[in-house]
Amino acid sequence: MKKISVIIPVYQVEKYIEKTITSVFTQTYQNFEVIVVDDGSRDRTQEICQQFTDKRVKIISQENGGPSKALNTGIRYAQGEYLAFLDGDDLWLPEKLAKHIAHLESSLDVGVSFSRSAFINETGQLLGSYQTPKLKNITVSDLLCSNPLGNGSSAVFRRETLEAIKFKSNFANSLENCYFEERNRASQDNEILLRIGLLTSWKIEGISEVLTLYRVKPGGISANFLRTVEVWDEVLARSRHLAPEIIAKWEKKSKAYQLRITARTAVRMQSGAVAVQLLNKSLLTYWRILIEEPQRMFLTYIAAYSLWLLPLPLNRLLEKLVLQRIKVTQNPILQDYPGR
């Protein structure tokens, strides 16, 4: 059995980290190591992590430098042939690692295997909505105009794939291998996928099961909507030298789609006015998005304006009707998942 290195970057997640690590130890695939990188937490996060005495757990402490720096640190310590990243407040269902390993072992041209995800709230309750990204035939345009993984806890990478896009950066007064761009604190997952798409021939491919539980909570990075949009502009600027013609061709469309994606996040965070602002900016940037994705734009506009303008009871009723319209069939494994 090939070893998987599970890298968990943590910062101030004392409320969630015990269940997150437990969700790794309840995996049916057990040949793994867990590398917890504490990025300068000041709460009880590290103390809780130290309660896991299994020899497969390694805890690394560093000064706060952001999630990308923590992920790079974890990769440098990793010994596995496969690497999986798990945010300190998310959860995995028990079959996750086994199903990704089976996918990668049977598809030797796939460098990144990811799953669909279900949203949970702060207390671990299912919210009834899902991330259902495109699973196959993912192109560079998909990487520029969508959120291919959905979140940073959904994928397992071949080590060779990450080695193919590494670069050197100054670390502790010496040049060290980096994989994630450490200046990026919001779209690091999308940026690394874009580099894989631009620089390698590895395929990025998903499996249809919902295997990741992605926690939505106020105050997280995903709630900093406007900064998220600015970060994507920075990603495009850094990527321009890798493929200037491709970036020039897709830049406006990419920005518009990222604005729409961020607007949907704002809706989930109950920020209707911000969502409307983002949607309007999306249309001004690339108006054809209304033709290319009419249903998503229309439903997101309805949700955003209802949050902004309607009394809460009416908004809840409309939200229920919209969810019924776009409802994804619930994966049976989620009926009684053990992570609450």
C-alpha positions as a Markdown table, in Angstrom:
| # | Residue | x | y | z |
|---|---|---|---|---|
| 1 | Met | 0.0 | 0.0 | 0.0 |
| 2 | Lys | 1.3 | 3.4 | -1.0 |
| 3 | Lys | 1.6 | 6.0 | 1.7 |
| 4 | Ile | -0.4 | 9.2 | 1.8 |
| 5 | Ser | 0.8 | 12.3 | 3.5 |
| 6 | Val | -2.1 | 14.2 | 5.0 |
| 7 | Ile | -1.1 | 17.8 | 5.5 |
| 8 | Ile | -3.3 | 19.9 | 7.9 |
| 9 | Pro | -2.4 | 23.6 | 8.1 |
| 10 | Val | -4.0 | 25.0 | 11.3 |
| 11 | Tyr | -4.5 | 28.4 | 12.8 |
| 12 | Gln | -6.9 | 29.1 | 15.7 |
| 13 | Val | -9.1 | 26.1 | 15.0 |
| 14 | Glu | -9.5 | 24.8 | 18.6 |
| 15 | Lys | -13.3 | 24.3 | 18.1 |
| 16 | Tyr | -12.9 | 22.0 | 15.1 |
| 17 | Ile | -9.4 | 20.4 | 14.9 |
| 18 | Glu | -10.1 | 17.3 | 17.1 |
| 19 | Lys | -13.0 | 16.2 | 14.8 |
| 20 | Thr | -10.9 | 17.0 | 11.7 |
| 21 | Ile | -8.0 | 14.8 | 12.7 |
| 22 | Thr | -10.4 | 12.1 | 13.9 |
| 23 | Ser | -11.9 | 12.1 | 10.4 |
| 24 | Val | -8.5 | 11.1 | 9.1 |
| 25 | Phe | -8.1 | 8.3 | 11.6 |
| 26 | Thr | -11.5 | 6.8 | 10.7 |
| 27 | Gln | -10.4 | 6.3 | 7.1 |
| 28 | Thr | -10.7 | 2.8 | 5.7 |
| 29 | Tyr | -7.3 | 3.4 | 4.0 |
| 30 | Gln | -4.8 | 3.5 | 6.9 |
| 31 | Asn | -1.4 | 3.8 | 5.4 |
| 32 | Phe | -1.0 | 7.5 | 6.0 |
| 33 | Glu | 1.0 | 10.1 | 8.0 |
| 34 | Val | -0.6 | 13.2 | 9.4 |
| 35 | Ile | 1.5 | 16.4 | 9.3 |
| 36 | Val | -0.1 | 19.2 | 11.3 |
| 37 | Val | 1.5 | 22.6 | 10.6 |
| 38 | Asp | 0.5 | 25.0 | 13.4 |
| 39 | Asp | 0.8 | 28.5 | 11.8 |
| 40 | Gly | 1.3 | 30.5 | 15.0 |
| 41 | Ser | -2.0 | 29.6 | 16.8 |
| 42 | Arg | -2.5 | 31.4 | 20.1 |
| 43 | Asp | -5.5 | 29.3 | 21.3 |
| 44 | Arg | -5.5 | 25.6 | 22.3 |
| 45 | Thr | -5.1 | 24.2 | 18.8 |
| 46 | Gln | -1.6 | 22.7 | 19.3 |
| 47 | Glu | -2.6 | 21.4 | 22.7 |
| 48 | Ile | -5.5 | 19.5 | 21.2 |
| 49 | Cys | -3.4 | 18.2 | 18.4 |
| 50 | Gln | -0.8 | 16.8 | 20.9 |
| 51 | Gln | -3.5 | 14.6 | 22.4 |
| 52 | Phe | -3.2 | 12.4 | 19.3 |
| 53 | Thr | -0.3 | 10.1 | 20.4 |
| 54 | Asp | -0.4 | 7.9 | 17.3 |
| 55 | Lys | 3.2 | 7.7 | 15.9 |
| 56 | Arg | 1.9 | 8.7 | 12.5 |
| 57 | Val | 1.1 | 12.2 | 13.7 |
| 58 | Lys | 3.8 | 14.9 | 13.4 |
| 59 | Ile | 3.2 | 18.4 | 14.7 |
| 60 | Ile | 5.3 | 21.3 | 13.3 |
| 61 | Ser | 5.1 | 24.8 | 14.7 |
| 62 | Gln | 6.1 | 28.0 | 12.8 |
| 63 | Glu | 5.5 | 31.7 | 13.0 |
| 64 | Asn | 2.3 | 32.9 | 11.4 |
| 65 | Gly | 2.9 | 33.1 | 7.6 |
| 66 | Gly | -0.5 | 32.2 | 6.1 |
| 67 | Pro | -1.9 | 29.0 | 4.7 |
| 68 | Ser | 0.4 | 28.7 | 1.6 |
| 69 | Lys | 3.5 | 28.9 | 3.8 |
| 70 | Ala | 2.1 | 26.2 | 6.1 |
| 71 | Leu | 1.3 | 24.0 | 3.1 |
| 72 | Asn | 4.8 | 24.4 | 1.7 |
| 73 | Thr | 6.2 | 23.5 | 5.1 |
| 74 | Gly | 4.1 | 20.3 | 5.3 |
| 75 | Ile | 5.1 | 19.2 | 1.8 |
| 76 | Arg | 8.8 | 19.6 | 2.7 |
| 77 | Tyr | 8.3 | 17.1 | 5.6 |
| 78 | Ala | 6.0 | 14.7 | 3.7 |
| 79 | Gln | 7.2 | 11.2 | 3.0 |
| 80 | Gly | 4.2 | 9.9 | 1.1 |
| 81 | Glu | 3.8 | 9.1 | -2.6 |
| 82 | Tyr | 0.5 | 10.9 | -2.5 |
| 83 | Leu | -0.3 | 14.1 | -0.7 |
| 84 | Ala | -3.7 | 15.3 | 0.6 |
| 85 | Phe | -4.5 | 18.7 | 2.1 |
| 86 | Leu | -7.2 | 19.1 | 4.8 |
| 87 | Asp | -8.2 | 22.4 | 6.3 |
| 88 | Gly | -8.3 | 22.4 | 10.1 |
| 89 | Asp | -12.1 | 22.9 | 10.2 |
| 90 | Asp | -13.2 | 20.5 | 7.4 |
| 91 | Leu | -14.0 | 16.8 | 7.6 |
| 92 | Trp | -13.5 | 13.7 | 5.4 |
| 93 | Leu | -15.9 | 10.8 | 5.1 |
| 94 | Pro | -14.4 | 7.4 | 5.9 |
| 95 | Glu | -14.0 | 6.1 | 2.2 |
| 96 | Lys | -12.3 | 9.3 | 0.9 |
| 97 | Leu | -8.7 | 8.3 | 0.8 |
| 98 | Ala | -9.4 | 4.7 | -0.4 |
| 99 | Lys | -11.5 | 6.0 | -3.3 |
| 100 | His | -9.0 | 8.6 | -4.4 |
| 101 | Ile | -6.2 | 6.0 | -4.3 |
| 102 | Ala | -8.2 | 3.6 | -6.4 |
| 103 | His | -8.9 | 6.4 | -8.9 |
| 104 | Leu | -5.2 | 7.4 | -9.1 |
| 105 | Glu | -4.0 | 3.8 | -9.4 |
| 106 | Ser | -6.4 | 3.1 | -12.2 |
| 107 | Ser | -5.8 | 6.4 | -14.1 |
| 108 | Leu | -2.1 | 6.8 | -14.5 |
| 109 | Asp | -2.4 | 10.1 | -16.4 |
| 110 | Val | -4.4 | 11.7 | -13.6 |
| 111 | Gly | -2.2 | 13.9 | -11.3 |
| 112 | Val | -4.9 | 15.3 | -9.1 |
| 113 | Ser | -8.0 | 13.4 | -7.9 |
| 114 | Phe | -10.8 | 15.3 | -6.2 |
| 115 | Ser | -14.3 | 14.7 | -4.9 |
| 116 | Arg | -17.5 | 16.6 | -4.6 |
| 117 | Ser | -18.2 | 18.3 | -1.3 |
| 118 | Ala | -21.2 | 19.0 | 1.0 |
| 119 | Phe | -21.5 | 22.2 | 3.0 |
| 120 | Ile | -21.8 | 22.0 | 6.8 |
| 121 | Asn | -22.2 | 24.8 | 9.3 |
| 122 | Glu | -20.2 | 25.7 | 12.4 |
| 123 | Thr | -21.8 | 22.9 | 14.4 |
| 124 | Gly | -21.3 | 20.3 | 11.7 |
| 125 | Gln | -24.9 | 20.2 | 10.5 |
| 126 | Leu | -25.4 | 19.5 | 6.8 |
| 127 | Leu | -26.8 | 22.6 | 5.0 |
| 128 | Gly | -28.4 | 20.7 | 2.1 |
| 129 | Ser | -26.2 | 22.3 | -0.6 |
| 130 | Tyr | -23.2 | 20.9 | -2.4 |
| 131 | Gln | -20.2 | 21.8 | -4.5 |
| 132 | Thr | -20.6 | 19.8 | -7.7 |
| 133 | Pro | -17.8 | 21.0 | -10.1 |
| 134 | Lys | -17.0 | 19.6 | -13.5 |
| 135 | Leu | -15.3 | 16.2 | -13.1 |
| 136 | Lys | -13.6 | 15.3 | -16.4 |
| 137 | Asn | -12.0 | 16.9 | -19.4 |
| 138 | Ile | -10.9 | 19.9 | -17.3 |
| 139 | Thr | -9.1 | 22.5 | -19.5 |
| 140 | Val | -7.1 | 25.6 | -18.8 |
| 141 | Ser | -10.2 | 27.7 | -19.5 |
| 142 | Asp | -12.0 | 25.7 | -16.8 |
| 143 | Leu | -9.1 | 26.4 | -14.4 |
| 144 | Leu | -9.4 | 30.1 | -15.2 |
| 145 | Cys | -13.2 | 30.4 | -15.1 |
| 146 | Ser | -14.3 | 28.1 | -12.3 |
| 147 | Asn | -13.4 | 26.7 | -9.0 |
| 148 | Pro | -12.3 | 23.2 | -10.1 |
| 149 | Leu | -11.8 | 21.6 | -6.6 |
| 150 | Gly | -14.5 | 23.6 | -4.8 |
| 151 | Asn | -12.2 | 23.8 | -1.7 |
| 152 | Gly | -8.8 | 22.9 | -0.5 |
| 153 | Ser | -9.8 | 19.8 | 1.3 |
| 154 | Ser | -11.2 | 17.9 | -1.6 |
| 155 | Ala | -8.1 | 16.7 | -3.5 |
| 156 | Val | -5.3 | 14.1 | -3.4 |
| 157 | Phe | -2.1 | 14.9 | -5.4 |
| 158 | Arg | 0.5 | 12.6 | -6.9 |
| 159 | Arg | 3.9 | 13.8 | -5.6 |
| 160 | Glu | 5.2 | 13.9 | -9.2 |
| 161 | Thr | 2.6 | 16.4 | -10.1 |
| 162 | Leu | 3.7 | 18.8 | -7.3 |
| 163 | Glu | 7.3 | 18.3 | -8.1 |
| 164 | Ala | 6.7 | 19.3 | -11.7 |
| 165 | Ile | 5.5 | 22.8 | -10.7 |
| 166 | Lys | 7.8 | 23.5 | -7.8 |
| 167 | Phe | 10.0 | 26.7 | -7.7 |
| 168 | Lys | 12.7 | 28.1 | -5.6 |
| 169 | Ser | 12.1 | 30.8 | -2.9 |
| 170 | Asn | 14.1 | 32.2 | -0.1 |
| 171 | Phe | 13.3 | 30.3 | 3.1 |
| 172 | Ala | 15.2 | 30.8 | 6.4 |
| 173 | Asn | 18.0 | 32.5 | 4.5 |
| 174 | Ser | 18.4 | 29.7 | 2.0 |
| 175 | Leu | 16.7 | 28.8 | -1.3 |
| 176 | Glu | 14.0 | 26.1 | -0.7 |
| 177 | Asn | 11.5 | 24.3 | -2.9 |
| 178 | Cys | 8.0 | 25.9 | -2.9 |
| 179 | Tyr | 4.8 | 24.6 | -4.4 |
| 180 | Phe | 2.2 | 27.1 | -3.2 |
| 181 | Glu | 2.7 | 30.8 | -3.8 |
| 182 | Glu | 3.2 | 32.2 | -0.2 |
| 183 | Arg | 2.0 | 35.7 | -1.1 |
| 184 | Asn | -1.4 | 34.1 | -1.8 |
| 185 | Arg | -3.7 | 33.8 | 1.2 |
| 186 | Ala | -7.0 | 33.3 | -0.5 |
| 187 | Ser | -6.9 | 31.4 | -3.9 |
| 188 | Gln | -3.8 | 29.2 | -3.3 |
| 189 | Asp | -5.7 | 26.0 | -4.4 |
| 190 | Asn | -6.8 | 27.6 | -7.7 |
| 191 | Glu | -3.4 | 29.0 | -8.4 |
| 192 | Ile | -1.5 | 25.7 | -8.0 |
| 193 | Leu | -4.1 | 24.0 | -10.3 |
| 194 | Leu | -3.6 | 26.7 | -12.9 |
| 195 | Arg | 0.2 | 26.2 | -12.8 |
| 196 | Ile | -0.4 | 22.4 | -13.2 |
| 197 | Gly | -2.6 | 23.1 | -16.2 |
| 198 | Leu | -0.2 | 25.5 | -17.8 |
| 199 | Leu | 3.1 | 23.7 | -17.1 |
| 200 | Thr | 2.3 | 19.9 | -17.1 |
| 201 | Ser | 0.4 | 17.3 | -19.0 |
| 202 | Trp | -1.1 | 15.8 | -15.8 |
| 203 | Lys | -4.9 | 15.5 | -15.8 |
| 204 | Ile | -7.1 | 17.0 | -13.1 |
| 205 | Glu | -10.1 | 14.7 | -12.6 |
| 206 | Gly | -12.9 | 14.2 | -10.1 |
| 207 | Ile | -15.0 | 11.4 | -8.8 |
| 208 | Ser | -18.7 | 11.8 | -8.3 |
| 209 | Glu | -19.1 | 10.8 | -4.7 |
| 210 | Val | -19.5 | 13.5 | -2.0 |
| 211 | Leu | -16.5 | 12.7 | 0.3 |
| 212 | Thr | -15.5 | 16.0 | 1.8 |
| 213 | Leu | -17.5 | 18.1 | 4.3 |
| 214 | Tyr | -16.7 | 21.8 | 3.8 |
| 215 | Arg | -17.4 | 24.1 | 6.7 |
| 216 | Val | -19.0 | 27.4 | 6.2 |
| 217 | Lys | -18.5 | 29.8 | 9.0 |
| 218 | Pro | -18.4 | 33.6 | 9.5 |
| 219 | Gly | -15.1 | 35.3 | 9.7 |
| 220 | Gly | -13.2 | 32.9 | 7.5 |
| 221 | Ile | -11.0 | 33.8 | 4.5 |
| 222 | Ser | -13.9 | 33.0 | 2.2 |
| 223 | Ala | -15.9 | 35.8 | 3.8 |
| 224 | Asn | -13.4 | 38.5 | 2.7 |
| 225 | Phe | -15.1 | 38.8 | -0.6 |
| 226 | Leu | -13.5 | 41.8 | -2.1 |
| 227 | Arg | -10.0 | 40.7 | -1.1 |
| 228 | Thr | -10.7 | 37.4 | -2.8 |
| 229 | Val | -11.4 | 39.1 | -6.1 |
| 230 | Glu | -8.2 | 41.2 | -5.7 |
| 231 | Val | -6.2 | 38.1 | -5.0 |
| 232 | Trp | -7.4 | 36.5 | -8.2 |
| 233 | Asp | -6.2 | 39.5 | -10.2 |
| 234 | Glu | -2.8 | 38.9 | -8.6 |
| 235 | Val | -2.9 | 35.3 | -9.6 |
| 236 | Leu | -3.5 | 36.2 | -13.2 |
| 237 | Ala | -0.7 | 38.8 | -13.1 |
| 238 | Arg | 1.7 | 36.2 | -11.8 |
| 239 | Ser | 0.6 | 33.6 | -14.4 |
| 240 | Arg | 0.9 | 35.9 | -17.3 |
| 241 | His | 4.6 | 35.1 | -17.9 |
| 242 | Leu | 3.8 | 31.4 | -18.0 |
| 243 | Ala | 1.4 | 31.7 | -20.9 |
| 244 | Pro | 0.9 | 35.3 | -22.0 |
| 245 | Glu | -1.4 | 34.5 | -25.0 |
| 246 | Ile | -3.7 | 32.2 | -22.9 |
| 247 | Ile | -4.0 | 34.7 | -20.1 |
| 248 | Ala | -4.7 | 37.6 | -22.5 |
| 249 | Lys | -7.4 | 35.6 | -24.2 |
| 250 | Trp | -9.2 | 34.5 | -21.1 |
| 251 | Glu | -8.4 | 37.3 | -18.6 |
| 252 | Lys | -11.7 | 39.3 | -18.7 |
| 253 | Lys | -13.8 | 36.2 | -18.8 |
| 254 | Ser | -11.8 | 34.7 | -15.9 |
| 255 | Lys | -12.3 | 37.8 | -13.8 |
| 256 | Ala | -16.1 | 37.8 | -14.5 |
| 257 | Tyr | -16.5 | 34.2 | -13.5 |
| 258 | Gln | -14.5 | 34.6 | -10.3 |
| 259 | Leu | -16.7 | 37.6 | -9.4 |
| 260 | Arg | -19.8 | 35.4 | -9.9 |
| 261 | Ile | -18.3 | 32.6 | -7.8 |
| 262 | Thr | -17.4 | 35.0 | -5.1 |
| 263 | Ala | -21.0 | 36.4 | -5.2 |
| 264 | Arg | -22.3 | 32.9 | -4.6 |
| 265 | Thr | -20.0 | 32.7 | -1.5 |
| 266 | Ala | -21.4 | 36.1 | -0.3 |
| 267 | Val | -24.9 | 34.7 | -0.6 |
| 268 | Arg | -24.0 | 31.7 | 1.5 |
| 269 | Met | -22.5 | 34.1 | 4.1 |
| 270 | Gln | -25.8 | 36.1 | 4.1 |
| 271 | Ser | -24.2 | 39.2 | 2.5 |
| 272 | Gly | -26.8 | 40.1 | -0.1 |
| 273 | Ala | -25.7 | 43.7 | -0.8 |
| 274 | Val | -22.1 | 42.6 | -1.4 |
| 275 | Ala | -23.3 | 39.7 | -3.7 |
| 276 | Val | -25.3 | 42.2 | -5.8 |
| 277 | Gln | -22.3 | 44.5 | -6.1 |
| 278 | Leu | -20.1 | 41.5 | -7.2 |
| 279 | Leu | -22.7 | 40.3 | -9.8 |
| 280 | Asn | -23.0 | 43.8 | -11.3 |
| 281 | Lys | -19.2 | 44.0 | -11.6 |
| 282 | Ser | -19.1 | 40.6 | -13.2 |
| 283 | Leu | -21.6 | 41.7 | -15.9 |
| 284 | Leu | -19.6 | 44.9 | -16.5 |
| 285 | Thr | -16.4 | 42.9 | -16.9 |
| 286 | Tyr | -17.8 | 40.3 | -19.3 |
| 287 | Trp | -21.4 | 40.6 | -20.2 |
| 288 | Arg | -21.5 | 37.4 | -22.1 |
| 289 | Ile | -21.5 | 35.5 | -18.8 |
| 290 | Leu | -25.3 | 36.2 | -18.7 |
| 291 | Ile | -25.6 | 34.2 | -22.0 |
| 292 | Glu | -23.1 | 31.5 | -21.1 |
| 293 | Glu | -24.4 | 30.7 | -17.7 |
| 294 | Pro | -28.0 | 32.2 | -17.5 |
| 295 | Gln | -29.4 | 29.9 | -14.9 |
| 296 | Arg | -26.6 | 30.3 | -12.4 |
| 297 | Met | -26.5 | 34.1 | -12.9 |
| 298 | Phe | -30.3 | 34.4 | -12.6 |
| 299 | Leu | -30.6 | 32.2 | -9.5 |
| 300 | Thr | -27.6 | 34.0 | -7.8 |
| 301 | Tyr | -29.2 | 37.4 | -8.6 |
| 302 | Ile | -32.5 | 36.2 | -7.1 |
| 303 | Ala | -30.8 | 35.0 | -3.9 |
| 304 | Ala | -28.7 | 38.1 | -3.6 |
| 305 | Tyr | -31.5 | 40.6 | -4.1 |
| 306 | Ser | -33.8 | 38.6 | -1.7 |
| 307 | Leu | -31.2 | 38.7 | 1.0 |
| 308 | Trp | -30.7 | 42.5 | 0.4 |
| 309 | Leu | -34.3 | 43.6 | 0.1 |
| 310 | Leu | -36.8 | 41.1 | 1.6 |
| 311 | Pro | -37.7 | 40.5 | 5.2 |
| 312 | Leu | -36.1 | 37.4 | 6.6 |
| 313 | Pro | -39.2 | 35.1 | 6.6 |
| 314 | Leu | -39.8 | 35.9 | 2.9 |
| 315 | Asn | -36.2 | 35.4 | 2.1 |
| 316 | Arg | -36.2 | 32.0 | 3.8 |
| 317 | Leu | -39.2 | 30.9 | 1.7 |
| 318 | Leu | -37.6 | 32.0 | -1.5 |
| 319 | Glu | -34.4 | 30.3 | -0.6 |
| 320 | Lys | -36.2 | 27.0 | 0.0 |
| 321 | Leu | -37.9 | 27.3 | -3.4 |
| 322 | Val | -34.6 | 27.9 | -5.1 |
| 323 | Leu | -32.9 | 25.0 | -3.4 |
| 324 | Gln | -35.7 | 22.7 | -4.5 |
| 325 | Arg | -35.1 | 24.0 | -8.1 |
| 326 | Ile | -31.3 | 23.2 | -8.1 |
| 327 | Lys | -31.3 | 20.4 | -5.6 |
| 328 | Val | -28.6 | 17.7 | -6.1 |
| 329 | Thr | -29.6 | 14.2 | -5.2 |
| 330 | Gln | -28.1 | 13.6 | -1.7 |
| 331 | Asn | -25.4 | 11.0 | -1.5 |
| 332 | Pro | -26.7 | 8.2 | 0.7 |
| 333 | Ile | -23.4 | 8.1 | 2.7 |
| 334 | Leu | -24.3 | 11.5 | 4.1 |
| 335 | Gln | -27.5 | 10.4 | 5.8 |
| 336 | Asp | -25.8 | 9.6 | 9.0 |
| 337 | Tyr | -22.2 | 10.8 | 8.7 |
| 338 | Pro | -20.2 | 10.4 | 11.9 |
| 339 | Gly | -18.6 | 13.9 | 12.0 |
| 340 | Arg | -21.1 | 16.0 | 13.9 |
